[in-house]
Amino acid sequence: MSKGIAPVEHPIHALLAERHSPYAFDPNREVSEADLKSLFEAARWAMSSYNAQPWRYIVGVKGRSQATWDRLYQVLVEGNQPWAVNAPVLALGIIEKNFEHNGKPNKAAAHDLGAASALLTVEATARGLVVHQMIGIEPEAAHAEFGLNEAQEALTGLAIGYEGSAEVIPEQYAERDLGERQRKSLADIILDGGL
Ligand SMILES: Cc1cc2nc3c(=O)[nH]c(=O)nc-3n(C[C@H](O)[C@H](O)[C@H](O)COP(=O)(O)O)c2cc1C
């Protein structure tokens, strides 16, 4: 089951058109340690403001680091739990809010975590994996659960695995997986100037 390839108006790389965030994960298919290492290696090589690399991750893998997976699952909001329960890998995206070199606030920290997670997602697509990011986490609970310091902020959850079939999730999520993919037009996002 898949929302399918993005109906692009201008050609883009197949990896970008294929990438999507499904709700249905295959509960019976593990992600190899080698693939997971490559996903986070891709994140590691993301560009960042001042090359500060403000992204941090906590990763839990069913069966391999089950206790961490359980703790990550507990800090997802209720609305994300019914489908994320099938993901063999859960991760938490965290930002370092201040620069290491001078302690001043890094205004690009959230932006750069997003960039790192985006590259992770493209690497995942290339490996036949899917990633569904979540702003729907309980940030305070995550902060306490994982003993984050005051310069760190838990921002996003990531569900990682192989896409599954509609039967593994409640109908309301399955319907979303089958919905049409929608985007604003180029004219909506390029406010001025020209191509
Ligand atoms: C930072 C971020 C947070 C998101 N949070 C959630 C979430 O909490 N729950 C959810 O169901 N989807 C979440 N999504 C998925 C988006 O809804 C999805 O990316 C969007 O609808 C576009 O669909 P696509 O990724 O399949 O192209 C999130 C995506 C991103 C990038």
The ligand as a Tripos MOL2 file, in Angstrom:
@<TRIPOS>MOLECULE
LIG
   31    33     1     0     0
SMALL
NO_CHARGES

@<TRIPOS>ATOM
      1 C1          8.8070   17.5820   11.0130 C.3       1 LIG1
      2 C2          7.6170   16.7320   10.6390 C.ar      1 LIG1
      3 C3          6.6890   16.4100   11.5990 C.ar      1 LIG1
      4 C4          5.6020   15.5720   11.2930 C.ar      1 LIG1
      5 N1          4.7460   15.1980   12.2940 N.ar      1 LIG1
      6 C5          3.7860   14.2810   12.0510 C.ar      1 LIG1
      7 C6          3.0270   13.7500   13.1110 C.ar      1 LIG1
      8 O1          3.2210   14.0490   14.2930 O.2       1 LIG1
      9 N2          2.0620   12.8280   12.7900 N.ar      1 LIG1
     10 C7          1.8170   12.4410   11.5080 C.ar      1 LIG1
     11 O2          0.9400   11.6320   11.2940 O.2       1 LIG1
     12 N3          2.5700   12.9160   10.4800 N.ar      1 LIG1
     13 C8          3.5520   13.8050   10.7170 C.ar      1 LIG1
     14 N4          4.3670   14.2580    9.6870 N.ar      1 LIG1
     15 C9          4.1640   13.7530    8.3230 C.3       1 LIG1
     16 C10         3.5550   14.8030    7.4050 C.3       1 LIG1
     17 O3          2.1730   14.8840    7.6610 O.3       1 LIG1
     18 C11         3.8630   14.4280    5.9460 C.3       1 LIG1
     19 O4          5.2430   14.5560    5.7180 O.3       1 LIG1
     20 C12         3.1000   15.3170    4.9700 C.3       1 LIG1
     21 O5          1.7110   15.0940    5.0320 O.3       1 LIG1
     22 C13         3.5510   15.0880    3.5380 C.3       1 LIG1
     23 O6          3.4080   13.7420    3.1830 O.3       1 LIG1
     24 P1          4.6250   12.9240    2.5910 P.3       1 LIG1
     25 O7          5.7570   12.9840    3.5860 O.co2     1 LIG1
     26 O8          4.1100   11.5310    2.4080 O.co2     1 LIG1
     27 O9          5.0150   13.5670    1.2910 O.co2     1 LIG1
     28 C14         5.4410   15.0990    9.9650 C.ar      1 LIG1
     29 C15         6.3940   15.4340    8.9970 C.ar      1 LIG1
     30 C16         7.4690   16.2300    9.3180 C.ar      1 LIG1
     31 C17         8.4970   16.5560    8.2650 C.3       1 LIG1
@<TRIPOS>BOND
     1     1     2 1
     2     2     3 ar
     3     2    30 ar
     4     3     4 ar
     5     4     5 ar
     6     4    28 ar
     7     5     6 ar
     8     6     7 ar
     9     6    13 1
    10     7     8 2
    11     7     9 ar
    12     9    10 ar
    13    10    11 2
    14    10    12 ar
    15    12    13 ar
    16    13    14 ar
    17    14    15 1
    18    14    28 ar
    19    15    16 1
    20    16    17 1
    21    16    18 1
    22    18    19 1
    23    18    20 1
    24    20    21 1
    25    20    22 1
    26    22    23 1
    27    23    24 1
    28    24    25 2
    29    24    26 1
    30    24    27 1
    31    28    29 ar
    32    29    30 ar
    33    30    31 1
@<TRIPOS>SUBSTRUCTURE
     1 LIG1         1 GROUP 0 **** ****
